[in-house]
Amino acid sequence: MTEDIDQGAAVEAAVQAVADRIEAEKRYLTDLDSAIGDADHGANMNRGMQAAIEAVADATDDDPASLVQLVGRTIVSEVGGAAGPLYGGSAMIASKELADGITAETTVAFGEAFLEKVQDRGGANVGDKTMVVALTPAVHTYKKSIEQDDLAPLAALAKAVDAAQRGVDFTVPIRASKGRASYLGWRSVGHQDPGATSTLLILEALLDVAEEHLEGPVEEDATSPTVPDESASEGEDAGSDDEPAEDGE
Amino acid sequence: MIALVVVSHSEQAATGIAEVAAEMGGDARIVPVGGDPDGGIGTTAPSIADAIERAARGEDGAEAVDGETADGVVILVDLGSAVMNAQLAIETLDVDYDVQLVDAPILEGTLNAAVAAASPKATLEEVVARAEEARDYRKLD
């Protein structure tokens, strides 16, 4: 794996890429949120990520765990909505998994810790029309691709993005039972969840950055027939069944 | 002495609720907080953590009772992200007094809590219990 200094630069590039993507899609996220929420998701996420760029640029500790922790803290401070604790608070906790740098093993552990915290904080499951619907299949697919299919991290991340896209699609026809959209009851059906959408956008931006920093081509067709398809009934105990190795390098 | 923090997505709503409650529990220390960093509608964990500390110390606009440090702080919240941000604020604070989030309607709960907290001998448990009684209130028979 690469040196710490390169990993810090990669994290910085990732923050920039995510921020750029969120900024470009700010209006789209807000439009989705105005249909079933409080119309602030695009502005909130953009404010948080723009602040994160500045925070990372000024950071003195540039190891990945410290940078991701800082990004989380910044998002918590700057995003005035549920996305603050869900994205920022979860990143703060999960950043500990990157103490040994960014590797296939540590990123699996990061994803699992992040998902676990999101579910714990928001109390949402896969069927609830929230970011969990995109995040759960992404984390599960990434873990399985790395640990069982022995894929390279880049290919695994591409599959995770594809899985998140399926999750986003799944949010459209179901009724919201968590978050602000749940106040709309049946009127929430037919609308795509903004939180699941921002999760997908973030993962797509991370894949773009990973392509620049990791070697090897991404599969053209990342869709795998082995991607689990039981998302509607799974997810209550994500992250608790298979503990990843703590001593990954 | 128990202090209160009122968290709403709207800073004006939080302030107004604190004012309504203060009419009944005038001696209670109530700190309102709300809004996002741009002054819009929302809540953030750091601003709530700051409000908890101000409530405990009795500084900066809170109704100070001789600058006495509170034995505990009870938090009342409105919706969704206010709950999550209040929980996160509590987790990030490292303080030697008790802080508790209550599950109650924000206006009625704050009013009840303020009446209870107006007594300097009130305990955290008593204030929480009074606030949560408001869950069962009916306005019409």
Interface residues (C-beta under 8 A of the other chain):
Chain A: D38 D40 A43 N44 R47 V76 S77 E78 V79 G80 G81 A82 A83 G84 P85 L86 G89 R121 G122 G179 R180
Chain B: G35 D36 P37 D38 G40 I41 G42 T43 T44 A45 P46 L79 G80 S81 M84 N85 Q87 L88
